[in-house]
Amino acid sequence: MDKVIEENDKVIEEIIPKDIPKQIAACFDSYDLCEDLSSQSSLKEEEQETLDRNIKHIQLMYSKDWFKDALSNEESEKLKKYI
């Protein structure tokens, strides 16, 4: 689980190393959902919102150095599709 610490109005995030694989797996759950929804010819409003929310999740996670550093090259390349 992430531990968030506020310091001088700046949020600093600490990640527990044993949780990194869980964070990566959760991000790839979003990736798989995005792949599924993106393959459909049209989306209902709720599906589009789900797609948008999961793309934002991928982008947020990919913006974290600790997350990118833990990815394999193949994983990183897959996620770049939604960056």
Steps between C-alpha positions, in 0.01 A plus 500: 500500500619850422585723789444868433682758705437873477801719547489880465184490284667247270375144478774240503412142422678203646441158357570181685715286266301181558188682375648597163397176324142555624505855364625376163234227491227754577625724221492208258143426608426850372705432186305179427171681547615781269602247237159331521303823483720647226435200278126567496354691207296727725466563870210593719550808715578292810754291307670815368522637855653170612752515217590861581537424871728203434714694254545767767601228747765372259628852437516578872691183579738547206584849624658352815871428475489202736229345284683549168823372654329177603354425155661271248564649155209300363263623771609857448443478124149360550399779738634773271202433275285689752747772600 
